[in-house]
Amino acid sequence: MKTVKTFTNLAEAGFATSLLEAAGIPALLAGEQSFLYNVGAANQGMRLQVDDSDHERAMRVLEEGLDALPPPPSAEPTAEV
């Protein structure tokens, strides 16, 4: 696992995790329990982690935001043959 980004805000960390998962990249938020329950851990933050093989793509998704996601499936009905 590689850390893609570190957060000190739980809402931002949750959004970034959801963004990666929407792009099909499994993500793990490490350290959020320590962050929430241990004031001393606040300096360490929450680490957003992905598999090594997804690291480069995850970085791109976080940099580009929603524009990096694939377009939703077409809602147009398909003709039956």
N, C-alpha and C positions, 0 to 999 in steps of 0.2 A: 504494500500500500504506500502511496505517495500523498503528501499533503499538497493540495492545490491552492488553498488559501486559508488564512487564519482570521477569525472574526471575534469581536468583543460584543457584538450585538446579536442576540438570539434570533430576532426577526430576520435580519439580513442573512444569517447563516441558514435559517430554514428556507428562505427564498432561493438561495443559491443551490441548496440541496435539491429542492423541487425542480429547479431549472435543469440541473444535470440529469435528474431522473426522467424528466420529460424528453430529453435528448437521447434517452436510452442508455445512460451511463449510471450504473449503480454507484451510489455515494454513501459514505459513512461520516457522521458527524461525531468526532472523537473529543472527549473532554467536556461535553456539555453538562454532565452530572457534577463534575468537579466545579465547573464554572458557576452553576446555579447554587450549590450548597457550600462552597468554600471560598470565602472572600479572598484568601491568599492566592487562589488559582486565577483570579481575574487578570493578572498580568500575562498568563499563558494563553488565554483565549480558547476558542473552540476551533479545532482543526477539521477542515473539510477534506476528506481523503477519498481517493479512487484507486483502482488497481493500476499497477505500473503501465499496463498496456493501454489504459484509457487516459493517462495523464495529459498527453499533448492535446487530445481532442477536448478534454474537460477544460483546459486552459483557454482554448479557443471559444468554447461555449460561454464561459464566464466573461470573456472580453467582449464578445459580440452580443451577448444577451439573447433576446427572443429571436433576433435575426438569424442566429446560428441553428435554430431548430428547423427540422424538416417541415415542409408545408403539410397541413392536415389533409387527410384523404379527401378526394373529390366527393362532393355530395350529389353529383350528377348521376342520374339513373343510367345503368348500362343496358344496351339493347340486348334482348335475348335472341339467341340464334336458333 
